[in-house]
Amino acid sequence: MSRTPATREEIAVMARIAGLELAPQYMDELVEAYLNIEPMLLRVRRGRERADEPAHAYDPRKFMPK
């Protein structure tokens, strides 16, 4: 799942939607942070039901030595 990284303008829109009004130096920090976090967000699995909490979806026995 490859995608072009978010632009500064897209990040600014997300910040405004979240209700953030940032000074330019803080916007620079937000952009830098988001560009580091974005690849992780793209790897998060989608399509799980709300009831699929990690404790219910994870079986540690799969990782135990035999």
FENHUGI-V446804 format. One record per pair of residues at least 6 apart in sequence whose C-alpha atoms are under 8 Angstrom apart, sorted by the first residue. I is the first residue (numbers start at 0). J is the second residue. Records with the same first field share a line. If there is no record, write none. Layout:
# FENHUGI-V446804
I: J + J
This chain:
# FENHUGI-V446804
0: 41
4: 34 + 37
5: 34
7: 30
10: 30 + 33
11: 26
14: 20
